[in-house]
């Protein structure tokens, strides 16, 4: 079982909103400097632990919360971030529909 990320990039485009904010990752505008034009992480295999939901769960939370509940929390946070910022697939579809792109 692994976290079902839709690769929208909303979390990577808004790293300043994270409680795990790391200035070293910020390219200067709140976007992770490792996010590629293809919406992928160029250090994916060695990304920080807080960017890896499954590894973070395994290292810190297995005895505190169920994996299912942790995934649910992360999906909810992801949806809030997409709605807050207009990022991700829903934001793209909304902007196209409204003629904003």
HUWOSUL-V970310 format. One record per residue. N is the residue number from 1. RES is the residue in one small letter. SS is DSSP state (2 for helix, 1 for strand, 0 for the rest). D_CENTER is the distance of its C-alpha to the mean C-alpha in Angstrom with 2 decimals. Layout:
BEGIN
n: {N & N}
res: {RES & RES}
ss: {SS & SS}
d_center: {D_CENTER & D_CENTER}
END
This chain:
BEGIN
n: {1 & 2 & 3 & 4 & 5 & 6 & 7 & 8 & 9 & 10 & 11 & 12 & 13 & 14 & 15 & 16 & 17 & 18 & 19 & 20 & 21 & 22 & 23 & 24 & 25 & 26 & 27 & 28 & 29 & 30 & 31 & 32 & 33 & 34 & 35 & 36 & 37 & 38 & 39 & 40 & 41 & 42 & 43 & 44 & 45 & 46 & 47 & 48 & 49 & 50 & 51 & 52 & 53 & 54 & 55 & 56 & 57 & 58 & 59 & 60 & 61 & 62 & 63 & 64 & 65 & 66 & 67 & 68 & 69 & 70 & 71 & 72 & 73 & 74 & 75 & 76 & 77 & 78 & 79 & 80 & 81 & 82 & 83 & 84 & 85 & 86 & 87 & 88 & 89 & 90 & 91 & 92 & 93 & 94 & 95 & 96 & 97 & 98 & 99 & 100 & 101}
res: {x & x & x & x & x & x & x & x & x & x & x & x & x & x & x & x & x & x & x & x & x & x & x & x & x & x & x & x & x & x & x & x & x & x & x & x & x & x & x & x & x & x & x & x & x & x & x & x & x & x & x & x & x & x & x & x & x & x & x & x & x & x & x & x & x & x & x & x & x & x & x & x & x & x & x & x & x & x & x & x & x & x & x & x & x & x & x & x & x & x & x & x & x & x & x & x & x & x & x & x & x}
ss: {0 & 0 & 0 & 0 & 0 & 0 & 0 & 0 & 0 & 2 & 2 & 2 & 2 & 0 & 2 & 2 & 2 & 0 & 0 & 0 & 0 & 0 & 2 & 2 & 2 & 1 & 0 & 0 & 0 & 0 & 0 & 1 & 0 & 0 & 1 & 0 & 0 & 0 & 0 & 0 & 1 & 0 & 0 & 2 & 2 & 2 & 0 & 0 & 2 & 2 & 2 & 0 & 2 & 2 & 2 & 2 & 2 & 2 & 2 & 2 & 2 & 0 & 0 & 0 & 0 & 0 & 2 & 2 & 2 & 2 & 2 & 2 & 2 & 2 & 2 & 2 & 2 & 2 & 2 & 2 & 2 & 2 & 2 & 2 & 2 & 0 & 0 & 2 & 2 & 2 & 2 & 2 & 2 & 2 & 2 & 2 & 2 & 0 & 0 & 0 & 0}
d_center: {18.15 & 14.51 & 11.22 & 11.20 & 8.01 & 9.27 & 7.80 & 7.79 & 5.93 & 5.53 & 2.99 & 5.38 & 8.07 & 8.21 & 8.25 & 11.57 & 10.46 & 9.19 & 12.20 & 11.60 & 12.02 & 13.94 & 16.20 & 16.82 & 13.45 & 13.93 & 15.98 & 17.66 & 15.98 & 12.69 & 11.01 & 10.33 & 13.66 & 12.59 & 10.83 & 13.81 & 15.58 & 14.92 & 11.13 & 11.04 & 10.76 & 14.38 & 14.31 & 12.45 & 15.43 & 15.71 & 12.23 & 12.30 & 12.56 & 9.90 & 7.33 & 9.38 & 9.38 & 12.79 & 14.40 & 13.47 & 15.05 & 17.98 & 18.69 & 18.52 & 18.56 & 20.77 & 23.69 & 22.02 & 20.12 & 20.14 & 17.40 & 17.60 & 17.21 & 14.24 & 12.48 & 13.79 & 12.51 & 8.87 & 9.56 & 11.35 & 8.88 & 6.51 & 9.92 & 11.03 & 8.46 & 9.43 & 12.95 & 13.11 & 12.18 & 13.50 & 10.60 & 9.91 & 12.86 & 14.46 & 14.58 & 16.06 & 18.55 & 19.48 & 20.18 & 22.20 & 24.09 & 24.94 & 25.93 & 23.65 & 22.77}
END
